[in-house]
Each structure stands twice: as C-alpha cells, then as structure tokens.
Amino acid sequence: MHMLSKVGMWDFDIFLFDRLTNGNSLVTLLCHLFNTHGLIHHFKLDMVTLHRFLVMVQEDYHSQNPYHNAVHAADVTQAMHCYLKEPKLASFLTPLDIMLGLLAAAAHDVDHPGVNQPFLIKTNHHLANLYQVREPNLEPATVWSIALGPVLKPESCPWRKPCFRVLEVQRRMKHNLCPQKFVQTQMLKMSKIQANLIPV
C-alpha cells in the first residue's frame, strides 16, 4: 500500500489510512511495523497468532467512543514509530524495546469506557468498584490475558515484566496515581530527550 511508505512521517493521515483499511488501521499498521522493524523474524513470531492477537486488541477498543477508540490507538502507535526511528534514540534501542514501545502504544487505552475515572466513580460504574477493590491495572491485565501468552510462551517470555512496567507507568500517569516527584522527574527526562532530538 502506497500510504505505508509514508508511515514514518509526522503528518501521516491516520483517518484516511483507517478508511483505506476498512476500519482496520491498528491491525494493518502493527503488522507492517512489526515486519519493518524485523520483530517477526527476531522473535520468531507466528503470523497467524500475531494477527489474531492484534485483531483482539483492536476489537477491545470501543468503536462508539469518539476519541478513545482503535483509530486513536493507531495514531499513537504511528507516532511511537516516528519517535523510535529518531536517530539519537534508535541507536540505543533493542528489538525488545521497539516491540514493547509499539505494543504499549497500541494497547494504552484498550477497553477504555470513553469517560474518565471521576465520572465512573460518581455514576457508581462497575469499573470504578473494580478499581477501588484492587490495583487499577485493568489494561495491563487485559493485554497480557488476551495476547502475551498466545504470542510468546509466558513461561519462557523474557519481556512479560518489562511489558507490565511500560503499561503500568502509562496507567499511573493516566489515573494520576504517581507521586508528583515521579512526574517531575519523567518530565525533566523527556524535555532533555526532546532537546536533543528536536533541532532549535
């Protein structure tokens, strides 16, 4: 597909791409990026299993959400790809780093109900009760249960813990559970990285 030749550009039109893929932008994009980054070969992934997993991730997004849907996930994943290919960053990345980055971007809002946590609490939604009963790690748990086991064998999977850490940081940021010092430290690191990546 001609559009995929432009996937590394910041002005990539994800809405047009979603129309061209008949609403399968997330699956199509990830299959292409996994192949482009050599992840299928490196991790000896079975294409049928990988495709099933990606379809399950895409379908766990709620299409009725005006923003937190699979198109948004594809947009974030494409942006992650742009970051991962920045020369000053790319030279430090392993295939595991790249795969975790793409998976975390793709799954960062999986099963998002379309409203924020305060709304869920005020309306006594069952997800709010779930979050109050135990650590609100629904997204990492969902991703692991539907995917990580089938894609790579969990008992021998070296990236189970790293993947949970990536998703957990994202979750903590999203639910405002991390200490202010942690947020400030991460913002400082990001500003230093951006200062080196983006020419003045």
C-alpha positions as CSV (number, residue, x, y, z in Angstrom):
1,M,0.0,0.0,0.0
2,H,1.4,3.4,-1.1
3,M,0.3,5.1,2.2
4,L,2.5,2.8,4.3
5,S,5.6,4.3,2.6
6,K,4.8,7.5,4.5
7,V,4.2,5.8,7.9
8,G,7.4,7.4,9.3
9,M,6.2,10.9,8.7
10,W,4.6,13.1,11.3
11,D,1.9,14.3,9.0
12,F,0.7,10.7,8.3
13,D,-3.1,10.8,7.8
14,I,-4.5,8.1,10.1
15,F,-8.1,8.9,9.3
16,L,-7.5,8.3,5.6
17,F,-5.5,5.2,6.4
18,D,-8.4,3.9,8.5
19,R,-10.8,4.4,5.6
20,L,-8.4,2.7,3.2
21,T,-8.1,-0.3,5.5
22,N,-11.8,-0.6,6.1
23,G,-11.6,0.3,9.8
24,N,-8.6,-2.0,10.4
25,S,-5.9,0.7,10.8
26,L,-4.5,-0.6,14.1
27,V,-4.1,-4.2,12.9
28,T,-2.7,-3.3,9.4
29,L,-0.3,-0.7,10.9
30,L,1.1,-3.0,13.6
31,C,1.6,-5.9,11.1
32,H,3.5,-3.6,8.9
33,L,5.6,-2.1,11.7
34,F,6.4,-5.5,13.2
35,N,7.7,-6.5,9.8
36,T,9.5,-3.2,9.1
37,H,11.4,-3.4,12.5
38,G,12.2,-7.1,11.9
39,L,10.3,-8.2,15.0
40,I,8.6,-11.1,13.4
41,H,11.9,-12.7,12.3
42,H,13.8,-11.7,15.5
43,F,11.2,-13.2,17.9
44,K,10.2,-16.0,15.5
45,L,6.5,-14.9,15.8
46,D,3.8,-16.9,14.1
47,M,2.0,-14.5,11.7
48,V,-1.4,-16.1,12.2
49,T,-1.1,-15.9,16.0
50,L,0.2,-12.4,15.8
51,H,-2.7,-11.3,13.6
52,R,-5.3,-12.9,15.9
53,F,-3.8,-11.1,18.8
54,L,-3.8,-7.7,17.0
55,V,-7.4,-8.2,16.0
56,M,-8.3,-8.9,19.6
57,V,-6.6,-5.8,20.8
58,Q,-8.3,-3.7,18.1
59,E,-11.7,-5.2,18.9
60,D,-11.2,-4.5,22.6
61,Y,-11.4,-0.8,21.8
62,H,-15.0,0.6,21.8
63,S,-15.8,1.9,18.3
64,Q,-18.6,4.1,19.7
65,N,-16.0,6.2,21.6
66,P,-15.5,9.5,19.8
67,Y,-11.8,9.7,20.8
68,H,-10.5,6.7,22.8
69,N,-11.0,4.2,20.0
70,A,-8.8,2.0,17.8
71,V,-8.1,4.8,15.4
72,H,-6.7,6.8,18.3
73,A,-4.6,3.8,19.2
74,A,-3.3,3.5,15.7
75,D,-2.5,7.2,15.7
76,V,-0.5,6.9,18.9
77,T,1.3,3.8,17.6
78,Q,2.3,5.6,14.4
79,A,3.6,8.5,16.5
80,M,5.5,6.0,18.6
81,H,7.1,4.6,15.4
82,C,8.2,8.1,14.5
83,Y,9.9,8.5,17.9
84,L,11.5,5.1,17.7
85,K,13.2,5.9,14.4
86,E,14.7,9.2,15.6
87,P,18.5,8.6,15.0
88,K,19.6,9.8,18.5
89,L,17.2,7.3,20.1
90,A,17.2,4.5,17.6
91,S,20.8,3.6,18.2
92,F,20.1,2.7,21.8
93,L,17.0,0.5,21.2
94,T,16.9,-3.3,21.2
95,P,14.2,-5.3,19.3
96,L,12.6,-5.8,22.7
97,D,12.4,-2.0,23.4
98,I,10.8,-1.5,20.0
99,M,8.3,-4.2,20.4
100,L,7.3,-3.0,23.9
101,G,7.0,0.6,22.7
102,L,4.7,-0.4,19.8
103,L,2.6,-2.7,22.0
104,A,2.3,-0.2,24.8
105,A,1.2,2.5,22.3
106,A,-1.3,0.1,20.6
107,A,-2.8,-1.0,23.9
108,H,-2.6,2.1,26.0
109,D,-6.4,2.8,26.0
110,V,-7.7,-0.7,25.4
111,D,-11.2,-1.3,26.8
112,H,-11.4,2.5,27.6
113,P,-15.1,3.2,28.5
114,G,-15.0,6.7,26.9
115,V,-15.3,8.6,30.2
116,N,-12.8,9.5,32.9
117,Q,-12.4,7.9,36.3
118,P,-14.2,10.6,38.3
119,F,-17.2,10.1,36.1
120,L,-17.1,6.4,36.7
121,I,-16.9,6.9,40.5
122,K,-19.8,9.4,40.5
123,T,-22.1,7.2,38.5
124,N,-21.1,4.1,40.6
125,H,-19.9,2.3,37.5
126,H,-18.7,-1.3,38.0
127,L,-15.3,-0.3,36.7
128,A,-15.0,2.2,39.5
129,N,-15.7,-0.5,42.0
130,L,-13.2,-2.7,40.3
131,Y,-10.5,0.0,40.6
132,Q,-11.3,0.6,44.3
133,V,-11.2,-3.1,45.2
134,R,-7.8,-3.8,43.7
135,E,-5.0,-2.0,41.9
136,P,-6.4,-0.5,38.8
137,N,-4.3,-2.5,36.4
138,L,-7.1,-3.5,34.0
139,E,-5.2,-2.5,30.9
140,P,-2.0,-4.5,31.6
141,A,-4.0,-7.4,32.8
142,T,-6.3,-7.3,29.7
143,V,-3.3,-7.1,27.3
144,W,-1.5,-9.9,29.0
145,S,-4.5,-12.2,29.1
146,I,-5.5,-11.7,25.5
147,A,-2.1,-11.5,24.0
148,L,1.2,-12.0,25.6
149,G,0.6,-15.7,26.4
150,P,-0.5,-16.7,22.9
151,V,2.1,-14.6,21.0
152,L,5.1,-15.7,23.1
153,K,5.0,-18.6,25.6
154,P,4.5,-17.0,29.0
155,E,6.6,-19.5,30.9
156,S,9.7,-18.6,28.8
157,C,8.8,-15.0,28.0
158,P,11.6,-12.6,28.9
159,W,9.5,-9.5,28.3
160,R,6.5,-10.1,30.4
161,K,7.7,-8.0,33.3
162,P,9.1,-5.2,31.1
163,C,5.8,-5.0,29.3
164,F,3.9,-4.7,32.5
165,R,6.3,-1.9,33.7
166,V,5.7,0.0,30.4
167,L,1.9,-0.3,30.8
168,E,2.0,0.4,34.5
169,V,3.8,3.7,34.0
170,Q,1.2,4.7,31.4
171,R,-1.6,3.6,33.7
172,R,-0.2,5.5,36.7
173,M,0.1,8.7,34.6
174,K,-3.4,8.3,33.3
175,H,-5.0,7.7,36.7
176,N,-2.9,10.3,38.5
177,L,-1.6,7.8,41.0
178,C,2.1,8.5,40.7
179,P,3.8,10.9,43.1
180,Q,4.5,14.5,42.0
181,K,8.3,13.9,42.2
182,F,8.0,11.0,39.8
183,V,6.0,13.1,37.3
184,Q,8.5,15.9,37.5
185,T,11.5,13.5,37.0
186,Q,9.8,12.0,33.9
187,M,9.0,15.4,32.5
188,L,12.6,16.5,33.0
189,K,13.9,13.4,31.3
190,M,11.5,13.9,28.4
191,S,12.5,17.6,28.0
192,K,16.2,16.6,27.8
193,I,15.4,13.9,25.2
194,Q,13.3,16.3,23.2
195,A,16.0,19.0,23.4
196,N,18.5,16.5,21.8
197,L,16.0,15.2,19.2
198,I,14.4,18.4,18.0
199,P,16.8,20.9,16.4
200,V,16.4,24.5,17.5
